[in-house]
């Protein structure tokens, strides 16, 4: 394993990074207040609940776009022939896939606000596509860190996918036996469970990178996946009927936490991208050694 010591920061964050960190904090507070108090819903306008929901979605989409656009900026710091370029390109494509998923959320809400959503949507397609890109970027990152023979590299990646699918199958069956997801098809439940499972696997890999990189700036963009792991696990549990197992107040607090954590995942990634970009531009962060 070859990790360059230059991945560790030798200077503090710039004022610009701190300024955007404050903006991100205010953004999260604004989202939390809007979500909790629903002020637009109280306005005397038609479909006020719909417009309150769209206000949340706009704040979320802007956060998602910030992460995706800054991912492009970081990727451009590497030549296409350099190994890190492929890592950050696939990672950034994952965020763009989720941006498209967020946009389709607006479309489906417009057409299905007063009726039940279809079990399978284009949003699901792009969420899953995002996981594929995130998984590939993690695979490329670990392949750069560790020296594996070519055959073993492919085996490990396939084992990662197979393990996630198998765990999803087991958890789906357990959820059905527990009475969760009543009224939904088996395939819809499997799809719902696969989100927190992939979040868990990729979040665990992100934690592993955190310990490998130490305080290195090129290890921080992965942290956003950890926030999504918490958010999706709670949301899917509620979707399957888990809210029936708790008090209303507990449900409301967990619901608020999961939605704030969801937006925080995008903002954490965006800020981490920005910090990495600044330190690379200032010649402070060199990244992993490719030799």
Beta strands, then each sheet from edge to edge (+ up, - down):
end
